[in-house]
C-alpha cells in the first residue's frame, strides 16, 4: 500500500481544568490520528472528544490547567 501523502500538524495548547480546548489543524480533511500529550505531570487525562475537518476538540477531565502538545496526522494512501 503506497502512501501518496502525509500531513502532520503540531501545536502547543493549554486546556483549563474541567474545560474543553480546540485546535484548528489546517489539514486537508479530518485527521486519521490525533493525540494530546501533556508536557507536565497531570492527575487526570485529556480526552479527544471529536475529530473534525477544521479542528480537534479535547476535554480536560482534571481540576487544573494542563499544558501540552497536540499532534494530528492525515495519511492518504492508495489501496489496490
Secondary structure, DSSP 4 states (H G I P E B T S, - for coil): --EEEEEEEEEEEEE-TTEEEEEE---SSS-SEEEEEESS--SSPEEEEEE-SSEEEEEE-SSS-EEEEEEEEEEEE---
